[in-house]
Amino acid sequence: MRNKIMIPLLSTFCCAVSFAETEPSAQTQFEKVKNTATQSVTEAQASQKKVNALTSESSQIIGKYQQVLQQIEDTQIYNQKMKEMIQSQAEEAQAVENDIENIKKISTQVTPLTAKMLEALKQLVKRDLPFLKQEREQRVSKLEKMMSQSSVSLSEKYRKVLEAFQVEMGYGNSLNTYRAGLSQGDQNFTVDYLNLGRLGFYYLSLDKNKAGIWDSASNSWKDLSRSERAQVKTAMAMAQKKVAPQITPLPLIYKAVGGVK
């Protein structure tokens, strides 16, 4: 009976001893698993940081790549624009060269034309009625000096000669009066002049007692009668805007007849 009781106790003791020996081994295993898990988490976090770093670096590289692509595109657009600009400038330069050639051709034609116009103007003033004689001769003289000046462009020379012609054309359609000196023989006195376009040229003394008309055929003055002098006086008053315009007959000299009418 005693032996039977001791067997269960021994069995219980053995189990306790076995459990005591087994418990520390499980704890160690748990610590190992825990440490392994912790290490795995740490390594995973480290790996994630590397992934994040690589992702950020990749984003930067991609951004720079896109910038480079944009710069390349901008450069291509700029080069195309410059190419178009250079082409346009080349065409403009060619057009200018063509214009220069045309100007050279025109110059060879305009130069003699301008000279002929000036000579015709000079002869007109010389053969015309002698109204404003000094002023008109000085204008022609200035033009002749200008023609020999290399500093004056051809276009300016042509313009000046053309302006002088326009002034002369204006004389032919106007009624003008001015005061100046008159020489007849040994006598010099001041008179009022009147030119009726290019039809007639007259003078009237300041005391209104003497008047004359220019005779181109004899290149001299012809005296006018009292009635003709009154006509010149009226026309001169109209030219000076002292009286209202009216129809006034004026004496004219016809070269075919050579007399005063």
ABEGO torsion letter per residue (X at the ends): XAAAAAAAAAAAAAAAAAAAAAAAAAAAAAAAAAAAAAAAAAAAAAAAAAAAAAAAAAAAAAAAAAAAAAAAAAAAAAAAAAAAAAAAAAAAAAAAAAAAAAAAAAAAAAAAAAAAAAAAAAAAAAABBABGAAAAAAAAAAAAAAAABAABBAAAAAAAAAAAAAAAAAAAABBBBBBBBBBBEABBBBBBBBBBEAABBBBBBAAGABBBBBBAAAGBBBBBBAAAAAAAAAAAAAAAGABBBBBBBBBBBBAAAGBBX
